[in-house]
Amino acid sequence: MKNGVPFDRLFECGPLTDYERFAFSILFSEFEGSGIWNWSSMQFDKKE
């Protein structure tokens, strides 16, 4: 469990598509403090 998300349960919901996994990884990375995802540049921008 990380950030209150039980990852073992998340992936038991059924197979996720590549774009769903990508979206989850962005979301959880933002929770970790990686910054804000910039869709135009496809990278994280630092939080201000």
N, CA and C of each residue as an Amber inpcrd file, in Angstrom:
protein
   144
   0.8560000  -1.1630000   0.0000000   0.0000000   0.0000000   0.0000000
   0.9060000   1.2300000   0.0000000   0.5580000   2.1730000  -0.8440000
   1.3130000   3.4090000  -0.9140000   0.3310000   4.5380000  -1.1740000
   0.4390000   5.5980000  -0.3910000  -0.4780000   6.7260000  -0.4970000
  -1.9330000   6.3050000  -0.3410000  -2.1450000   5.2870000   0.4670000
  -3.5050000   4.8230000   0.7070000  -4.0850000   3.9980000  -0.4340000
  -3.2640000   3.6520000  -1.4210000  -3.7400000   2.8790000  -2.5610000
  -3.2140000   1.4480000  -2.4360000  -4.1090000   0.4840000  -2.2950000
  -3.6630000  -0.9080000  -2.2430000  -3.3920000  -1.4100000  -3.6680000
  -2.1280000  -1.3710000  -4.0910000  -1.7770000  -1.6880000  -5.4710000
  -2.1480000  -3.1090000  -5.8660000  -2.0700000  -4.0360000  -4.9190000
  -2.4360000  -5.4030000  -5.2700000  -3.9020000  -5.4920000  -5.6680000
  -4.7440000  -4.6730000  -5.0750000  -6.1680000  -4.6590000  -5.4220000
  -6.4100000  -3.9320000  -6.7430000  -5.6450000  -2.9110000  -6.9920000
  -5.8230000  -2.1210000  -8.2110000  -5.6980000  -2.9880000  -9.4570000
  -4.6730000  -3.8220000  -9.4970000  -4.4290000  -4.6090000 -10.6890000
  -5.2230000  -5.9090000 -10.7340000  -5.9900000  -6.1910000  -9.6620000
  -6.8920000  -7.3340000  -9.6870000  -8.2070000  -7.0000000 -10.3790000
  -8.4430000  -5.7410000 -10.6750000  -9.7040000  -5.3110000 -11.2840000
  -9.8760000  -5.8740000 -12.6910000  -8.8380000  -6.3700000 -13.2430000
  -8.8760000  -6.8730000 -14.6050000  -7.7050000  -6.2760000 -15.3530000
  -7.5150000  -6.7340000 -16.5580000  -6.3800000  -6.2120000 -17.3180000
  -6.5700000  -4.7380000 -17.6600000  -5.5260000  -3.9690000 -17.4480000
  -5.5630000  -2.5510000 -17.7990000  -4.8820000  -2.3620000 -19.1460000
  -5.4040000  -1.4280000 -19.9100000  -4.7740000  -1.1130000 -21.1850000
  -3.5000000  -0.3080000 -20.9180000  -2.6770000  -0.1800000 -21.9350000
  -1.4290000   0.5720000 -21.7800000  -1.6860000   2.0100000 -21.3590000
  -2.7010000   2.6490000 -21.9560000  -2.9610000   4.0430000 -21.6000000
  -3.5220000   4.1850000 -20.1930000  -4.2350000   3.1750000 -19.6940000
  -4.7090000   3.2210000 -18.3100000  -3.5410000   3.0760000 -17.3360000
  -2.6240000   2.1920000 -17.6270000  -1.4250000   2.0570000 -16.7800000
  -0.6120000   3.3410000 -16.7830000  -0.4880000   3.9570000 -17.9620000
   0.2380000   5.2190000 -18.0940000  -0.4240000   6.3110000 -17.2420000
  -1.7440000   6.3820000 -17.3130000  -2.4820000   7.3840000 -16.5410000
  -2.3150000   7.1570000 -15.0430000  -2.4060000   5.9030000 -14.6010000
  -2.2130000   5.6060000 -13.1820000  -0.7990000   5.9630000 -12.7360000
   0.1820000   5.6760000 -13.5700000   1.5630000   5.9750000 -13.1750000
   1.7800000   7.4780000 -13.0500000   1.1600000   8.2670000 -13.9200000
   1.2550000   9.7280000 -13.8180000   0.5790000  10.2040000 -12.5380000
  -0.6130000   9.7220000 -12.2950000  -1.3700000  10.1260000 -11.1130000
  -0.6120000   9.8130000  -9.8270000  -0.1150000   8.5760000  -9.7080000
   0.5930000   8.1890000  -8.4940000   1.9260000   8.9070000  -8.3630000
   2.5600000   9.2350000  -9.4750000   3.8090000  10.0100000  -9.4290000
   3.5440000  11.4240000  -8.9250000   2.4150000  11.9930000  -9.3240000
   2.0470000  13.3170000  -8.8040000   1.8190000  13.2480000  -7.3020000
   1.2080000  12.1600000  -6.8180000   1.0250000  11.9810000  -5.3770000
   2.3700000  11.9490000  -4.6590000   3.3750000  11.3740000  -5.3090000
   4.7070000  11.2490000  -4.7310000   5.4710000  12.5670000  -4.7330000
   4.9460000  13.5780000  -5.4250000   5.6130000  14.8640000  -5.4520000
   6.5350000  15.0610000  -6.6370000   6.3310000  14.2970000  -7.7050000
   7.1800000  14.4120000  -8.8890000   6.9420000  15.7000000  -9.6640000
   5.8690000  16.3970000  -9.3710000   5.5180000  17.6100000 -10.0900000
   4.1600000  17.4480000 -10.7400000   3.8740000  18.3450000 -11.6530000
   2.6110000  18.3170000 -12.3860000   2.9000000  17.8570000 -13.8080000
   2.1360000  16.8840000 -14.2980000   2.3590000  16.3510000 -15.6370000
   1.9290000  17.3710000 -16.6910000   2.8100000  17.6470000 -17.6200000
   2.5510000  18.5640000 -18.7220000   2.3050000  17.7200000 -19.9660000
   1.0650000  17.7180000 -20.4420000   0.7130000  16.8830000 -21.5900000
   1.3670000  17.3670000 -22.8770000   1.6480000  18.6550000 -22.9780000
   2.2750000  19.1850000 -24.1950000   3.7170000  18.7080000 -24.3310000
   4.4620000  18.7680000 -23.2370000   5.8750000  18.3750000 -23.2900000
   6.0850000  16.9010000 -22.9080000   5.0260000  16.2470000 -22.3900000
   5.0850000  14.8490000 -21.9610000   6.1760000  14.6270000 -20.9100000
   6.2600000  15.5610000 -19.9610000   7.1890000  15.4250000 -18.8400000
   6.6140000  16.1600000 -17.6430000   7.2310000  15.9370000 -16.4980000
   6.7750000  16.5930000 -15.2760000   7.3670000  17.9900000 -15.1810000
   6.5150000  18.9500000 -14.8160000   6.9610000  20.3080000 -14.4940000
   7.0590000  20.3870000 -12.9790000   8.0260000  21.1000000 -12.4990000
   8.1830000  21.2440000 -11.0440000   7.0080000  22.0280000 -10.4760000
   6.6220000  21.6520000  -9.2590000   5.5560000  22.3880000  -8.5780000
   6.0700000  23.7570000  -8.1970000   5.1860000  24.7190000  -8.2680000
   5.5770000  26.0830000  -7.8900000   5.1850000  26.3980000  -6.4800000
